[in-house]
Amino acid sequence: MNNKIEQQSRTDDTESVDYTISFDSVDKVYGADTVAEESVVALEDIDLDVERGEFVSVVGPSGCGKTTLLHMAAGILDATDGSVQINGVDVQSPQHERKEVGLVFQHPVALEWRTVRKNIMLPVQILTENGAIDKDMSYYEDRADELLSLVGLEGFGDSYPNELSGGMQQRVTISQSLIYNPSVLLMDEPFGSLDAMTKDELNLELLRIWRETEKTILFITHDLDEAVFLSDRVVVLSPRPGEVADVIDIDLDRPRDEDTRGTTRFVELSAELHKHFKSLQ
């Protein structure tokens, strides 16, 4: 199967292809500098383009390299071979702007002694120390208040993490990733630890935020139905070494709501994805 994924641009032909994520013939080998018997090939020959404003989910068996893929896009890990680009710039290049990428982890990342507002501003303070932020702090204080409203936490800015539910804490994490207004959001199973009802609620909230902010999102999940509900496309990785085994276009109407999961087309797409996933086991 051809694992080169082509995406028809959503933008006008006269526009640039800004705000994209591109993996070009990417391999990732852990222990590549050691003897061959001790190295682990995590990902192999990954070709993937995510266009501006697109919502793409990545699914695959445990250990297939989903999080590794995300961490390479974030610049946390180097590719062993090939290149990873954000907005046309290699993520390991000095010209790459870290503030173009927001990363949402599996579990809330909040310091218990800081208020919600100060936790939201934490990434800005880190990037400021690295010289990557060019606006003054008062701008980001206002931005934090805007984000509290965006994620439904207005009035909780002076609260502390231990005063919030798990779902509310994850809203704080999403706000952290948006504080410096990145063009790309990388989300690593952000709702995996939540109960089903809270997850469904945050799925709807995420779609609303995505629609309002027009971010490009690469989303990792083990929940196949979640992938169908959220995405424009679902990329299926093979067992390790992870390769792009298939891509499924999700042609559900937008905007999506709680009734979407009950539609015939949702059931069909979910069944198709489950069937394909089982064939990889």
C-alpha positions as CSV (number, residue, x, y, z in Angstrom):
1,M,0.0,0.0,0.0
2,N,1.3,3.5,-0.9
3,N,1.9,5.2,2.4
4,K,2.4,8.7,0.9
5,I,-0.6,10.7,2.1
6,E,-1.6,13.5,-0.2
7,Q,-3.9,16.2,1.0
8,Q,-5.7,18.6,-1.3
9,S,-5.1,22.1,0.0
10,R,-7.9,23.8,1.8
11,T,-6.5,27.2,0.9
12,D,-6.8,29.2,-2.3
13,D,-4.2,28.5,-4.9
14,T,-2.8,32.0,-4.4
15,E,-2.2,31.4,-0.7
16,S,1.0,29.9,0.8
17,V,1.0,26.6,2.6
18,D,1.7,28.1,6.0
19,Y,0.7,26.3,9.2
20,T,1.4,22.8,7.9
21,I,3.1,19.8,9.5
22,S,5.2,17.7,7.1
23,F,7.0,14.4,7.7
24,D,9.2,13.6,4.7
25,S,10.6,10.0,4.6
26,V,11.0,10.0,8.4
27,D,12.6,7.1,10.3
28,K,13.2,7.0,14.1
29,V,15.6,4.5,15.5
30,Y,16.2,4.4,19.3
31,G,19.8,3.5,20.0
32,A,20.8,4.1,16.4
33,D,24.4,4.8,17.5
34,T,24.6,1.4,19.3
35,V,25.1,-2.1,17.8
36,A,22.2,-3.2,15.6
37,E,20.9,-5.8,18.1
38,E,20.3,-3.1,20.7
39,S,18.6,-0.6,18.5
40,V,14.8,-0.3,18.2
41,V,13.1,1.0,15.0
42,A,10.1,2.9,16.2
43,L,9.0,4.6,13.0
44,E,9.8,3.8,9.4
45,D,9.4,5.8,6.1
46,I,6.7,8.2,7.4
47,D,5.4,10.5,4.8
48,L,2.6,12.7,6.1
49,D,1.4,16.2,5.3
50,V,-1.2,18.0,7.4
51,E,-2.6,21.1,5.8
52,R,-3.4,24.4,7.5
53,G,-6.5,24.2,9.6
54,E,-6.9,20.5,9.3
55,F,-7.7,18.1,12.2
56,V,-5.9,14.8,11.8
57,S,-5.9,12.0,14.3
58,V,-3.3,9.2,14.5
59,V,-4.3,5.8,15.8
60,G,-2.4,2.5,16.0
61,P,-1.5,-0.4,18.3
62,S,0.3,0.3,21.5
63,G,4.0,0.8,20.9
64,C,3.7,1.7,17.3
65,G,5.3,5.1,17.7
66,K,2.3,7.5,17.9
67,T,3.8,9.6,20.7
68,T,7.2,9.4,19.1
69,L,5.7,10.9,16.0
70,L,4.2,13.8,18.0
71,H,7.4,14.4,19.9
72,M,9.3,14.7,16.6
73,A,6.8,17.3,15.4
74,A,7.3,19.2,18.6
75,G,11.1,19.1,18.2
76,I,11.5,17.1,21.4
77,L,13.0,14.2,19.5
78,D,15.2,14.2,16.4
79,A,14.4,12.1,13.3
80,T,17.1,9.5,12.6
81,D,16.5,10.0,8.9
82,G,14.2,12.3,6.9
83,S,12.9,15.7,8.0
84,V,10.0,17.1,10.0
85,Q,8.8,20.6,9.2
86,I,6.4,23.1,10.7
87,N,5.4,25.9,8.3
88,G,8.1,24.9,5.9
89,V,10.9,25.1,8.5
90,D,12.7,22.0,9.9
91,V,11.9,21.7,13.5
92,Q,15.5,21.2,14.4
93,S,16.6,24.3,12.5
94,P,17.6,27.5,14.4
95,Q,15.0,29.3,12.3
96,H,12.2,27.2,13.7
97,E,10.0,29.2,16.1
98,R,9.0,27.1,19.1
99,K,6.0,29.3,19.8
100,E,4.5,28.1,16.6
101,V,3.7,24.8,18.3
102,G,1.5,24.1,21.3
103,L,1.8,20.7,23.0
104,V,-1.0,19.1,25.1
105,F,0.1,16.1,27.1
106,Q,-1.8,13.1,28.3
107,H,-2.2,14.4,31.8
108,P,-2.7,18.0,33.1
109,V,0.5,19.9,33.5
110,A,-0.1,22.3,36.4
111,L,2.0,23.4,39.3
112,E,-0.2,23.1,42.4
113,W,1.2,26.2,44.1
114,R,0.3,28.5,41.1
115,T,-3.1,29.8,40.4
116,V,-4.9,28.7,37.2
117,R,-4.1,32.0,35.5
118,K,-0.4,31.7,36.4
119,N,-0.3,28.1,35.3
120,I,-1.7,29.2,31.9
121,M,1.1,31.7,31.6
122,L,3.8,29.3,32.5
123,P,4.9,28.4,28.9
124,V,5.3,32.1,28.2
125,Q,7.6,32.6,31.1
126,I,9.7,29.6,30.0
127,L,9.9,30.9,26.4
128,T,10.7,34.4,27.6
129,E,13.7,33.1,29.4
130,N,14.8,31.5,26.1
131,G,14.3,34.7,24.2
132,A,11.4,33.3,22.1
133,I,8.7,35.8,23.2
134,D,8.6,39.3,21.9
135,K,5.5,40.7,23.7
136,D,5.4,42.1,27.2
137,M,3.8,40.2,30.0
138,S,0.7,42.4,30.3
139,Y,-0.3,41.2,26.8
140,Y,-0.2,37.6,28.0
141,E,-2.1,38.4,31.2
142,D,-4.9,39.7,29.0
143,R,-4.5,36.7,26.8
144,A,-4.8,34.3,29.8
145,D,-8.1,35.9,30.7
146,E,-9.4,35.5,27.1
147,L,-8.4,31.8,27.2
148,L,-10.2,31.3,30.5
149,S,-13.3,32.5,28.7
150,L,-12.6,30.4,25.6
151,V,-12.3,27.1,27.5
152,G,-15.2,27.8,29.9
153,L,-13.2,28.6,33.0
154,E,-14.1,32.2,33.4
155,G,-14.1,33.1,37.1
156,F,-11.5,30.4,37.9
157,G,-8.4,32.3,37.2
158,D,-7.5,32.7,40.9
159,S,-8.3,29.1,41.8
160,Y,-5.7,26.4,42.3
161,P,-5.4,23.1,40.4
162,N,-6.5,21.0,43.4
163,E,-9.8,22.9,43.4
164,L,-10.7,21.8,39.8
165,S,-12.1,18.6,38.4
166,G,-10.0,16.5,36.0
167,G,-11.9,17.9,33.0
168,M,-11.3,21.4,34.2
169,Q,-7.6,20.8,34.7
170,Q,-7.3,19.5,31.2
171,R,-9.0,22.7,30.0
172,V,-6.2,24.6,31.8
173,T,-3.7,22.4,29.9
174,I,-5.3,23.3,26.6
175,S,-5.2,27.0,27.6
176,Q,-1.5,26.7,28.3
177,S,-0.9,25.4,24.8
178,L,-2.8,28.3,23.3
179,I,-1.2,31.1,25.4
180,Y,1.3,32.2,22.8
181,N,-1.2,31.7,19.9
182,P,0.6,28.8,18.1
183,S,-0.4,27.9,14.6
184,V,-0.2,24.1,15.4
185,L,-1.6,22.1,18.3
186,L,-0.1,18.7,19.0
187,M,-2.3,16.7,21.4
188,D,-1.1,13.4,22.9
189,E,-4.2,11.5,24.2
190,P,-5.4,14.6,26.1
191,F,-8.7,13.0,27.2
192,G,-7.5,9.4,27.7
193,S,-7.7,9.5,31.5
194,L,-11.2,11.1,31.8
195,D,-14.5,9.3,32.2
196,A,-16.7,8.8,29.1
197,M,-19.1,11.7,29.9
198,T,-16.3,14.2,30.5
199,K,-14.5,13.0,27.4
200,D,-17.5,13.5,25.2
201,E,-18.0,17.0,26.7
202,L,-14.4,18.0,26.0
203,N,-14.5,16.6,22.5
204,L,-17.3,19.0,21.8
205,E,-15.4,21.8,23.5
206,L,-12.2,21.0,21.5
207,L,-14.1,21.2,18.2
208,R,-15.6,24.5,19.2
209,I,-12.1,25.8,20.1
210,W,-10.7,24.5,16.9
211,R,-13.4,26.1,14.8
212,E,-12.9,29.5,16.5
213,T,-9.1,29.5,16.5
214,E,-8.6,27.7,13.1
215,K,-5.5,25.8,14.4
216,T,-3.9,22.9,12.7
217,I,-4.3,19.9,15.0
218,L,-2.4,16.6,15.1
219,F,-4.2,14.4,17.7
220,I,-3.1,11.1,19.2
221,T,-5.7,8.7,20.6
222,H,-6.5,5.1,21.3
223,D,-10.2,5.8,21.1
224,L,-11.2,5.0,17.5
225,D,-14.7,6.5,17.9
226,E,-13.1,9.7,19.2
227,A,-10.9,9.8,16.2
228,V,-13.8,9.5,13.8
229,F,-15.9,12.1,15.7
230,L,-13.1,14.8,15.8
231,S,-11.2,14.4,12.6
232,D,-11.0,15.3,8.9
233,R,-8.7,12.3,8.4
234,V,-7.6,9.4,10.5
235,V,-4.1,8.1,10.0
236,V,-3.6,4.4,10.9
237,L,-0.1,3.3,11.9
238,S,1.1,-0.3,11.7
239,P,2.6,-2.2,14.6
240,R,6.2,-1.4,15.3
241,P,8.0,-0.3,13.3
242,G,5.2,2.2,12.7
243,E,4.4,2.9,9.1
244,V,1.4,4.7,7.6
245,A,-0.8,1.6,6.9
246,D,-3.9,3.6,5.8
247,V,-5.7,6.9,5.9
248,I,-9.4,7.2,6.2
249,D,-11.2,10.4,5.1
250,I,-13.9,11.4,7.5
251,D,-16.7,12.9,5.4
252,L,-19.1,13.8,8.3
253,D,-20.7,17.1,8.1
254,R,-19.5,20.0,10.2
255,P,-20.1,21.4,12.7
256,R,-20.5,18.2,14.6
257,D,-22.6,17.8,17.8
258,E,-23.8,15.1,20.2
259,D,-26.2,13.8,17.5
260,T,-23.3,13.1,15.1
261,R,-22.4,9.8,16.8
262,G,-25.9,8.5,16.1
263,T,-25.8,9.1,12.4
264,T,-25.6,6.2,9.9
265,R,-22.4,7.6,8.4
266,F,-20.7,7.9,11.7
267,V,-21.5,4.2,12.4
268,E,-20.2,3.2,9.0
269,L,-16.9,5.1,9.4
270,S,-16.4,3.8,12.9
271,A,-17.0,0.2,11.8
272,E,-14.6,0.7,8.9
273,L,-11.9,2.0,11.2
274,H,-12.4,-0.7,13.8
275,K,-12.3,-3.4,11.1
276,H,-9.1,-2.0,9.7
277,F,-7.5,-1.7,13.1
278,K,-8.3,-5.3,13.9
279,S,-6.6,-6.4,10.7
280,L,-3.3,-5.0,12.0
281,Q,-3.4,-7.1,15.2
